[in-house]
């Protein structure tokens, strides 16, 4: 044993220098994305993972923030109360999950309402959540970022759409690169809430319901006209991907699910002919009849037909034979943006 080693052996334990610390892996942040739309309030809380991210908490509630907005131009007290109650639940989840980075966005209802910014101030004061009223282009970008991985492989541009409560975003993308490139986009002022409210009073008979459905389709088709004129020629198989409660609900009806199952719906490919058949059936039914269907229920029974009208108008301007279904969108786009900013490959 050398002198240095012998000296160290004779040193009292407390006098020895501590061993060098091993480098620790960086702590994983917890991220959150909140989307307050015209109809729904949705939250996702997630952490980065090897394959994207892992969701550790989620929340979704129909709040109908835009109810009555088309007629009054303002958010009603009842609608704001419903939304604040849902956002309070979200705020509690953010605290309990120790979220380190989050983004909360509000879309068409707050964009359009005269008292939208007053509502945002109230939300911050009562829940601590700072809502960012985003423009339609940012809404479209986030939706594409959140769901583009479900596009079918293929050449040529693809159309991705998001049917919301107060607006519908159409985005033509080039998906040849790692991330889709937006070629053109359009935001139409018709969503399931605003379009449903354009037909005041429900028709009593089937003929009246079909007439109302035809008028809704015509309104939406006219709103898409300028965008449709700039679409490229239909050369080769067209690719179409939808993200919204409309397409996931209709997919559930198509699968005859007894209750909603995200795993069965997210990533499903359907024929557009099947979607048109379901839309035709639903448009003839009364609200009471639609509410009896398991994946529609009373909360969506009055709105789903407006969604069908918007979907059919989209399929008219982009006549693809197949439709991809995405149960993901703005929230996932927010999470990917936040995590990418911190250097994660998601």
C-alpha positions as CSV (number, residue, x, y, z in Angstrom):
1,X,0.0,0.0,0.0
2,X,1.5,3.4,-1.0
3,X,1.8,6.3,1.5
4,X,-1.1,8.2,0.0
5,X,-3.4,5.2,0.1
6,X,-2.3,4.4,3.7
7,X,-2.9,8.0,4.8
8,X,-6.4,7.9,3.3
9,X,-7.1,4.7,5.0
10,X,-6.1,6.2,8.4
11,X,-8.3,9.3,7.8
12,X,-11.5,9.5,9.9
13,X,-14.6,8.9,7.8
14,X,-15.9,12.4,8.3
15,X,-12.7,14.0,7.0
16,X,-12.7,12.3,3.6
17,X,-14.0,14.3,0.7
18,X,-17.3,13.2,-0.6
19,X,-17.3,11.1,-3.9
20,X,-18.0,13.1,-7.0
21,X,-21.7,13.4,-7.8
22,X,-22.9,11.5,-10.8
23,X,-24.6,13.8,-13.4
24,X,-28.4,13.6,-13.0
25,X,-30.8,13.5,-16.0
26,X,-32.7,16.7,-16.5
27,X,-36.0,16.9,-14.7
28,X,-39.0,16.4,-16.9
29,X,-41.4,19.3,-17.0
30,X,-45.1,18.8,-16.8
31,X,-46.9,20.6,-19.5
32,X,-50.6,21.5,-20.0
33,X,-52.7,22.7,-22.9
34,X,-56.2,24.2,-22.5
35,X,-58.6,24.9,-25.4
36,X,-61.7,26.9,-24.6
37,X,-63.9,26.7,-27.7
38,X,-67.4,27.9,-28.5
39,X,-68.8,24.6,-27.3
40,X,-66.2,22.7,-25.3
41,X,-63.6,23.3,-22.6
42,X,-60.7,20.8,-22.9
43,X,-57.5,20.3,-20.9
44,X,-54.6,17.9,-21.4
45,X,-51.7,17.5,-18.9
46,X,-48.7,15.6,-20.2
47,X,-45.0,14.8,-19.8
48,X,-42.5,14.2,-22.6
49,X,-41.8,10.5,-23.4
50,X,-39.7,8.6,-25.8
51,X,-42.6,8.4,-28.3
52,X,-44.1,11.9,-28.1
53,X,-45.7,12.5,-24.7
54,X,-47.7,10.7,-22.0
55,X,-51.0,12.1,-20.9
56,X,-51.2,12.2,-17.1
57,X,-54.5,14.0,-16.7
58,X,-57.3,15.3,-18.9
59,X,-60.6,17.1,-18.7
60,X,-63.5,17.8,-21.1
61,X,-66.8,19.5,-20.6
62,X,-69.4,20.9,-22.9
63,X,-70.0,24.5,-21.8
64,X,-71.7,26.1,-24.8
65,X,-69.9,29.4,-24.3
66,X,-71.2,30.6,-27.7
67,X,-74.8,29.9,-27.0
68,X,-76.9,32.8,-28.2
69,X,-73.9,34.7,-29.4
70,X,-75.1,34.9,-33.0
71,X,-78.2,36.8,-32.0
72,X,-76.8,39.1,-29.3
73,X,-73.2,39.5,-30.2
74,X,-72.3,38.9,-26.6
75,X,-71.4,36.0,-24.3
76,X,-74.4,35.4,-22.0
77,X,-74.0,35.4,-18.2
78,X,-75.2,31.8,-18.0
79,X,-72.7,30.7,-20.7
80,X,-69.8,32.5,-18.9
81,X,-70.8,31.0,-15.6
82,X,-70.6,27.5,-17.1
83,X,-67.2,28.2,-18.7
84,X,-65.8,29.6,-15.5
85,X,-66.9,26.6,-13.5
86,X,-65.2,24.3,-16.0
87,X,-62.0,26.4,-16.0
88,X,-62.0,26.3,-12.2
89,X,-61.7,22.5,-12.4
90,X,-58.9,23.0,-14.9
91,X,-57.1,25.4,-12.6
92,X,-57.3,22.9,-9.8
93,X,-55.8,20.2,-12.0
94,X,-52.9,22.5,-13.0
95,X,-52.0,23.1,-9.4
96,X,-52.3,19.4,-8.3
97,X,-50.2,18.2,-11.2
98,X,-47.5,20.8,-10.5
99,X,-47.6,22.0,-14.1
100,X,-44.5,23.9,-15.0
101,X,-45.4,25.2,-18.4
102,X,-48.8,25.7,-20.0
103,X,-50.8,27.6,-22.6
104,X,-54.5,28.3,-22.6
105,X,-56.3,29.5,-25.7
106,X,-59.7,30.7,-26.5
107,X,-61.1,30.7,-30.0
108,X,-64.2,31.9,-32.0
109,X,-66.6,32.7,-29.3
110,X,-64.2,35.0,-27.5
111,X,-63.0,36.4,-30.8
112,X,-66.5,37.4,-31.9
113,X,-68.1,38.5,-28.7
114,X,-68.2,42.2,-27.8
115,X,-67.5,41.2,-24.2
116,X,-64.9,38.5,-25.0
117,X,-62.0,40.4,-23.4
118,X,-64.0,41.2,-20.3
119,X,-64.7,37.5,-20.0
120,X,-60.9,36.7,-20.3
121,X,-60.2,39.2,-17.5
122,X,-62.9,37.6,-15.3
123,X,-61.4,34.1,-15.9
124,X,-57.9,35.3,-14.9
125,X,-59.3,37.0,-11.7
126,X,-61.4,34.0,-10.6
127,X,-59.2,31.0,-11.7
128,X,-55.7,32.4,-12.4
129,X,-55.8,31.1,-16.0
130,X,-54.6,33.5,-18.6
131,X,-56.5,32.9,-21.8
132,X,-55.0,33.9,-25.1
133,X,-57.6,34.7,-27.7
134,X,-55.9,33.3,-30.8
135,X,-56.6,34.3,-34.4
136,X,-58.0,31.8,-36.9
137,X,-54.7,31.1,-38.6
138,X,-53.0,30.2,-35.3
139,X,-56.0,27.9,-34.5
140,X,-55.6,26.2,-37.8
141,X,-51.8,25.8,-37.3
142,X,-52.2,24.2,-33.9
143,X,-54.9,21.8,-35.1
144,X,-52.6,20.7,-38.0
145,X,-49.6,20.3,-35.7
146,X,-51.7,18.2,-33.3
147,X,-53.2,15.7,-35.8
148,X,-51.1,15.6,-39.0
149,X,-49.4,12.3,-38.1
150,X,-52.7,10.6,-38.8
151,X,-52.7,11.6,-42.5
152,X,-52.6,8.6,-44.8
153,X,-49.4,8.3,-46.8
154,X,-49.7,9.7,-50.3
155,X,-48.6,12.3,-52.8
156,X,-50.0,15.7,-53.4
157,X,-51.6,18.1,-51.0
158,X,-54.0,16.9,-48.3
159,X,-56.9,18.7,-46.7
160,X,-57.2,18.9,-42.9
161,X,-60.3,20.4,-41.2
162,X,-61.5,21.2,-37.8
163,X,-65.2,21.7,-37.2
164,X,-65.6,23.8,-34.1
165,X,-68.5,25.3,-32.3
166,X,-68.3,28.8,-33.8
167,X,-66.1,28.3,-36.9
168,X,-64.6,25.7,-39.2
169,X,-60.9,25.8,-40.2
170,X,-59.8,24.3,-43.6
171,X,-56.1,23.8,-44.1
172,X,-54.5,22.6,-47.3
173,X,-51.1,21.1,-46.5
174,X,-48.0,19.6,-48.1
175,X,-47.0,16.6,-46.0
176,X,-43.9,15.6,-47.9
177,X,-41.6,16.9,-45.1
178,X,-41.2,16.0,-41.5
179,X,-43.7,18.7,-40.5
180,X,-46.6,19.7,-42.8
181,X,-46.3,22.9,-44.7
182,X,-49.5,25.0,-44.8
183,X,-50.2,25.9,-48.5
184,X,-53.5,27.7,-47.8
185,X,-56.1,27.9,-45.1
186,X,-59.6,29.2,-44.6
187,X,-61.8,30.0,-41.6
188,X,-65.6,30.0,-42.1
189,X,-67.9,31.5,-39.5
190,X,-70.0,28.4,-39.2
191,X,-69.5,25.8,-36.5
192,X,-72.0,23.4,-34.9
193,X,-73.4,26.0,-32.5
194,X,-73.6,29.0,-34.9
195,X,-75.0,27.0,-37.7
196,X,-77.5,25.3,-35.5
197,X,-78.7,28.7,-34.3
198,X,-79.1,29.9,-37.8
199,X,-82.2,27.6,-38.0
200,X,-84.3,29.0,-35.3
201,X,-86.9,26.5,-34.0
202,X,-86.8,22.8,-34.8
203,X,-88.9,21.4,-37.6
204,X,-91.7,19.2,-36.5
205,X,-91.7,16.7,-39.4
206,X,-89.1,14.9,-41.5
207,X,-89.7,17.1,-44.6
208,X,-89.1,20.2,-42.5
209,X,-85.9,18.8,-41.0
210,X,-84.6,17.8,-44.4
211,X,-85.3,21.3,-45.7
212,X,-83.5,22.9,-42.8
213,X,-80.6,20.6,-43.4
214,X,-80.4,21.6,-47.0
215,X,-80.3,25.3,-46.1
216,X,-77.5,24.7,-43.6
217,X,-75.4,22.9,-46.2
218,X,-76.0,25.7,-48.7
219,X,-74.8,28.3,-46.1
220,X,-71.6,26.5,-45.4
221,X,-70.9,25.7,-49.1
222,X,-71.3,29.4,-49.9
223,X,-68.8,30.2,-47.1
224,X,-66.3,27.8,-48.5
225,X,-66.6,29.1,-52.1
226,X,-63.6,31.4,-52.2
227,X,-61.3,28.7,-50.7
228,X,-62.7,26.0,-53.0
229,X,-61.9,28.1,-56.1
230,X,-58.2,28.1,-55.2
231,X,-57.9,24.3,-54.6
232,X,-55.7,22.4,-57.0
233,X,-57.1,20.0,-59.6
234,X,-58.2,16.7,-58.3
235,X,-55.4,14.6,-59.7
236,X,-54.9,11.2,-58.0
237,X,-56.4,10.0,-54.7
238,X,-57.3,12.8,-52.4
239,X,-56.5,12.7,-48.7
240,X,-58.8,14.1,-46.1
241,X,-58.4,14.2,-42.3
242,X,-60.9,15.7,-39.8
243,X,-60.5,16.6,-36.2
244,X,-63.6,17.6,-34.2
245,X,-66.4,16.3,-32.1
246,X,-68.5,15.9,-35.3
247,X,-66.2,13.4,-37.0
248,X,-65.5,11.4,-33.8
249,X,-69.2,11.3,-33.0
250,X,-70.1,10.1,-36.4
251,X,-67.3,7.5,-36.4
252,X,-68.7,6.2,-33.1
253,X,-72.2,5.9,-34.6
254,X,-70.6,4.1,-37.6
255,X,-68.9,1.6,-35.3
256,X,-72.1,1.2,-33.2
257,X,-70.1,1.8,-30.0
258,X,-72.1,1.4,-26.8
259,X,-70.0,4.3,-25.4
260,X,-67.3,6.5,-26.7
261,X,-63.9,4.8,-27.1
262,X,-61.0,7.0,-28.1
263,X,-58.8,4.0,-29.0
264,X,-61.4,2.7,-31.5
265,X,-61.9,6.1,-33.1
266,X,-58.6,8.0,-33.2
267,X,-56.8,7.0,-36.4
268,X,-59.8,5.3,-37.9
269,X,-60.2,5.5,-41.7
270,X,-63.8,5.6,-43.1
271,X,-65.2,5.9,-46.5
272,X,-66.8,9.3,-47.2
273,X,-69.8,7.4,-48.6
274,X,-70.4,5.9,-45.1
275,X,-70.2,9.4,-43.6
276,X,-72.8,10.7,-46.0
277,X,-75.1,7.8,-45.2
278,X,-74.9,8.5,-41.5
279,X,-75.5,12.2,-42.1
280,X,-78.5,11.4,-44.2
281,X,-80.0,9.2,-41.5
282,X,-79.4,11.7,-38.7
283,X,-80.7,14.7,-40.6
284,X,-84.1,12.9,-40.8
285,X,-84.3,12.1,-37.1
286,X,-85.9,14.3,-34.4
287,X,-83.7,15.6,-31.5
288,X,-85.4,13.1,-29.2
289,X,-84.5,10.2,-31.6
290,X,-80.9,11.3,-31.9
291,X,-80.6,11.7,-28.2
292,X,-81.3,7.9,-27.8
293,X,-78.1,7.0,-29.8
294,X,-75.4,6.1,-27.2
295,X,-72.5,8.3,-28.5
296,X,-74.7,11.3,-29.3
297,X,-77.0,11.6,-26.2
298,X,-78.8,14.7,-25.1
299,X,-75.7,17.0,-25.1
300,X,-75.0,16.6,-28.8
301,X,-78.4,15.7,-30.2
302,X,-79.3,19.3,-31.3
303,X,-75.8,20.1,-32.7
304,X,-74.7,16.9,-34.5
305,X,-76.8,17.6,-37.6
306,X,-75.2,21.0,-38.1
307,X,-71.9,19.2,-37.9
308,X,-73.1,16.8,-40.6
309,X,-74.0,19.7,-42.9
310,X,-70.5,21.2,-42.5
311,X,-68.9,17.8,-43.1
312,X,-70.9,17.2,-46.3
313,X,-70.0,20.7,-47.6
314,X,-66.3,19.8,-47.0
315,X,-66.6,16.5,-48.8
316,X,-68.3,18.3,-51.7
317,X,-65.4,20.7,-52.2
318,X,-62.7,18.0,-51.6
319,X,-64.3,14.8,-52.9
320,X,-62.0,12.2,-51.3
321,X,-63.1,8.6,-51.1
322,X,-61.7,8.1,-47.6
323,X,-61.7,10.2,-44.4
324,X,-59.3,10.0,-41.5
325,X,-60.7,10.5,-38.0
326,X,-58.6,12.3,-35.4
327,X,-59.4,12.6,-31.7
328,X,-56.6,15.1,-31.3
329,X,-56.0,18.7,-32.4
330,X,-55.4,22.0,-30.8
331,X,-54.4,20.7,-27.4
332,X,-51.9,18.3,-28.8
333,X,-50.6,21.0,-31.1
334,X,-50.0,23.2,-28.1
335,X,-48.2,20.4,-26.2
336,X,-45.9,19.7,-29.1
337,X,-45.1,23.3,-29.5
338,X,-44.2,23.8,-25.8
339,X,-42.1,20.6,-25.7
340,X,-40.3,21.3,-28.9
341,X,-39.4,24.7,-27.5
342,X,-37.6,22.9,-24.7
343,X,-35.7,20.6,-27.0
344,X,-37.9,17.5,-26.9
345,X,-38.5,15.6,-30.1
346,X,-42.2,15.0,-30.1
